Amino acid sequence: LFGGIWKSCLYSVDLEQDVEDVNNPLVHSQFFDSAYIPISREEELLRERQRICKNGITTFEYCDRTMLIPLGSNLYYHDMSDKENEAAIIKESENDVYLDTKLCPTDPRVISFIRDHDIYVTASHVREYVRLTESPNSAEIYNGVPSFVVQEEFDRYTGYYWCPVQHKPDSYYMVYENVDETLVPSVRLSGDDTQVYKFPLPASATRSHPSN
């Protein structure tokens, strides 16, 4: 990742040829012409906890010469084995949210992500999604999302993992964290607009359980 003060782009370097192409980012520069790429409120809060102030690409996934690049409400997929093609949009929307995107370790065409505190999977060549978890109350019970304290104090921003199955090299479990904040008090923060958040105070209760 490389960029100026407010925007960052993703470039590649061929170590065998010692070639660095700084003029052609993996995602075409036309997507960075605007000064601001809209992001969801959910991603905005996550970036605040990560202390990220830049726009543009802030994270990417790499597996088996395949790159997955979330940018705003779009997902870009880049097969690096095909040097003739650039990264292409595989999911494009004005409203959809793709948080904590990951590639399946055995099949990078399979993609997982978080939306509304639940885990979804999809594939690079299809439009449909499969919802793996279902929170009865997504405002207080999260699947695949760590609690606020874990994110803010321990710098862990993921709550789910692809986990290999022993003696089955092509099979994976999805191990995820389930956080129940129904007992955590809410606080009202005022700024440009008033927002209500679940904010754990000293001695307040919370529950977190690993699941698969």
Buried (B, 14 or more C-beta within 10 A) or exposed (E): EEBEEEBBBBBBEEEEEEEEEEEEBBBEEEBBEEEEBEBBEBBEBBBEEBEBEBBBBBBBBEBBEBBBBBBBBBBBBBBBEEEEEEBEBBBEEEEBBBBBBBBBBBBBBBBBBBBBBBBBBBBBEEEEBEEBBEBEEBEBBBBBBBBBBBBBEEEEBBBBBBBEEEEEEEEBEBBBBBBBBEEBEEEEEEEEEEEEEBBBEEEEEBEBEEEE
